[in-house]
Amino acid sequence: MVYLKNLTVSVSNKVILDNLNFEFKKNRVYALMGPNGSGKSTLAYTIAGHPSYKADKKSKIIFNKKNITNETADKRAKQGIFLSFQTPMSLSGVTVFQLLRLALSGKKDPLSVKQQIDQLAKRLHIKRELLSRSLNDGASGGEKKKLELLQAVLLDPKLLIFDEIDTGVDVDALKTIAKFLDGFKKGRTIIIITHYNRILKYIKPDKVLVMVGGRIVKEGSYRLAEQVEKQGYEKIKS
């Protein structure tokens, strides 16, 4: 699905991702962990095509067997890459339906979009009143993350990257999100960036990756996440 080859990214002349090589495969859930400043979010932004995170000339990002290294974020999104931010933005005067109707114009009719939003809102336990408000207006942390997941499902991407989807989320919302993601992975690749093990108690990743200093330094099963929680990152670093 996504192959990173010699991926090196610098910000303000500081190397954040250092010659990273890895393949994220289809039908799998990956948990990406690591201490602050290890490069997790930079990796997410780089794959998604954020203009502030440019790979160097030797780097390659291959998505569905196509080199997308120099493609813009909007083109990558159209090919099926979705990134959920740590802190979802609010859009004044724009409801989730209006946003998705525009994004799916020419692909789905507005009535179908509305029906799917209502169905998904029920499954994700999203209050109906939030659907009629400006996007994320007055929503709690958990509600914002559920609304982002709803958008991801409607857009039907092939690669989903969730940057700290468990931050600010209570246990009930976390269980709902994890259960939904687990049933949504078929034919897709899901990357969950997290500092904690708690979401991984409800969705077992196929592989846990630990990043330190812009590199993936350790791979393992969900047991690796338990080890990180007990021992911290210092032992892994050493």
C-alpha positions in Angstrom: 0.0 0.0 0.0 2.6 2.6 1.1 6.3 2.1 0.7 8.8 4.6 2.1 12.3 4.5 0.6 15.2 6.4 2.0 12.7 9.0 3.4 14.6 12.0 4.8 12.8 15.1 5.9 14.3 18.3 7.4 12.5 21.2 9.0 14.5 24.5 9.5 17.7 22.6 8.5 17.1 20.0 11.2 16.7 16.4 10.1 13.4 15.0 11.5 13.1 11.8 9.5 16.4 10.1 8.9 16.6 7.7 5.9 13.4 5.9 6.8 12.5 2.6 5.0 9.3 0.8 5.6 6.3 -0.7 3.9 2.8 -0.3 5.3 0.7 -3.1 3.9 -3.0 -3.4 3.0 -5.6 -4.9 5.5 -3.4 -4.1 8.5 -3.5 -1.8 11.4 -0.3 -0.2 12.6 0.3 1.5 15.9 3.1 4.1 15.7 4.6 5.1 19.1 7.6 7.1 20.3 8.7 9.9 22.6 7.9 13.5 21.8 9.9 14.8 18.9 10.6 11.4 17.5 9.1 12.2 14.1 5.7 10.5 14.3 3.6 13.5 13.2 6.2 14.6 10.7 5.9 11.2 9.1 2.1 11.6 8.9 2.3 15.1 7.4 4.9 14.0 4.9 2.8 11.1 3.7 -0.2 13.3 3.4 1.7 15.9 1.5 1.8 18.9 3.9 3.8 21.6 2.1 5.9 22.4 5.1 7.3 18.8 5.2 9.4 18.2 2.0 11.3 15.0 1.4 14.8 15.3 0.0 15.7 14.3 -3.5 16.7 10.7 -2.7 13.5 10.0 -0.9 10.5 8.2 -2.4 6.9 7.7 -1.2 5.2 5.0 -3.2 1.4 4.7 -2.8 -0.5 1.9 -4.6 2.7 1.4 -6.8 2.7 5.0 -7.8 5.4 7.5 -6.9 3.6 10.4 -5.1 6.7 12.0 -3.6 6.2 15.3 -5.5 2.4 15.3 -5.6 0.4 17.9 -3.7 -1.8 17.2 -0.7 -5.1 17.5 -2.7 -3.9 15.0 -5.3 -2.8 12.5 -2.6 -6.2 12.9 -0.9 -8.0 12.2 -4.2 -6.0 9.0 -4.6 -7.1 7.8 -1.2 -5.0 9.3 1.6 -6.7 10.6 4.7 -5.0 12.3 7.7 -6.8 13.1 10.9 -5.1 15.9 12.9 -4.3 15.9 16.6 -6.6 18.9 17.1 -9.4 18.9 14.5 -10.2 22.5 13.3 -13.6 24.1 13.6 -15.3 25.5 10.5 -17.6 28.4 11.3 -20.8 28.3 9.2 -20.1 24.9 7.6 -21.8 21.8 8.8 -20.4 18.3 8.3 -23.0 17.6 5.7 -22.1 20.8 3.7 -18.4 19.9 3.9 -18.9 16.3 2.7 -21.4 17.3 0.0 -18.8 19.6 -1.5 -16.0 17.0 -1.1 -18.1 14.3 -2.7 -19.7 16.4 -5.4 -20.0 14.4 -8.6 -19.4 11.1 -6.7 -22.4 10.8 -4.5 -25.8 12.6 -4.6 -26.5 14.9 -1.6 -29.4 12.7 -0.4 -27.2 9.7 -0.2 -24.5 11.7 1.7 -27.1 12.9 4.2 -28.5 9.4 4.7 -25.0 7.9 5.3 -24.1 10.7 7.7 -27.2 9.9 9.7 -26.5 6.2 9.7 -22.9 6.6 10.8 -23.8 9.2 13.4 -26.0 6.6 15.1 -23.3 3.9 14.9 -20.7 6.3 16.4 -23.1 7.7 19.0 -22.8 11.2 17.7 -25.6 13.6 18.9 -27.9 14.8 16.1 -27.5 18.4 17.3 -23.8 18.3 16.5 -24.6 17.5 12.8 -26.6 20.7 12.5 -23.9 23.0 14.0 -20.8 24.4 12.5 -18.3 21.6 12.2 -16.7 20.9 15.7 -18.4 23.9 17.2 -18.9 23.2 20.9 -17.9 19.6 20.5 -15.8 17.8 23.1 -12.5 16.1 22.3 -14.2 12.7 21.8 -17.0 14.2 19.6 -14.5 15.9 17.4 -12.6 12.6 16.9 -15.8 10.8 16.1 -16.8 13.5 13.5 -13.4 13.0 11.9 -13.9 9.3 11.7 -17.3 9.9 10.1 -15.7 12.1 7.5 -13.1 9.4 6.8 -15.7 6.7 6.2 -17.7 8.8 3.8 -14.6 9.8 1.8 -13.6 6.1 1.7 -9.8 6.4 1.6 -7.4 3.5 1.2 -4.9 4.9 3.7 -6.1 6.4 7.0 -3.7 8.1 9.4 -5.0 9.0 12.8 -2.7 11.3 14.8 -3.5 10.8 18.4 -7.2 9.9 17.9 -7.3 8.8 21.6 -6.3 12.3 23.0 -9.1 13.9 25.0 -11.4 10.9 24.5 -13.2 9.2 27.3 -13.4 5.4 27.7 -16.8 5.0 26.1 -15.9 7.0 23.1 -12.6 5.2 22.8 -14.3 1.8 22.7 -16.7 3.1 20.0 -13.9 4.5 17.9 -11.7 1.4 18.3 -14.5 -1.1 17.5 -15.5 0.9 14.4 -11.9 1.1 13.1 -11.4 -2.6 13.6 -14.4 -3.3 11.3 -13.2 -0.8 8.7 -9.7 -2.1 8.0 -10.6 -4.5 5.2 -9.0 -3.4 1.9 -7.3 -0.5 3.7 -4.3 0.5 5.7 -4.8 2.2 9.1 -2.0 3.9 11.0 -2.7 5.0 14.6 -0.2 7.4 16.1 -0.4 7.3 19.9 1.6 7.9 23.0 -0.4 5.5 25.1 -1.4 1.8 25.1 -5.1 2.4 26.1 -6.6 2.5 22.6 -4.7 -0.7 21.7 -6.6 -2.5 24.4 -9.7 -2.2 22.3 -8.1 -2.6 18.8 -5.2 -5.0 18.4 -2.8 -3.7 15.9 -1.1 -6.1 13.5 2.2 -4.4 14.2 3.5 -1.9 16.7 6.3 0.4 15.5 8.5 2.5 17.8 10.1 5.6 16.4 13.1 7.3 18.0 15.2 10.0 16.4 13.4 9.9 13.1 13.8 6.2 12.6 11.8 3.1 13.3 14.0 1.4 15.9 11.7 -1.5 16.9 8.8 -3.5 15.6 6.6 -6.0 17.3 3.1 -7.2 18.2 0.7 -5.4 20.5 2.8 -6.8 23.3 5.5 -4.2 22.4 3.0 -1.5 23.3 2.5 -3.1 26.7 6.3 -3.2 27.2 6.6 0.5 26.3 3.9 1.4 28.8 5.7 -0.5 31.6 9.3 0.4 30.8 9.1 3.7 28.9 11.2 4.5 25.9 14.6 4.9 27.6 15.2 1.1 27.6 14.3 0.8 24.0 16.6 3.7 23.1 19.4 1.9 24.9 
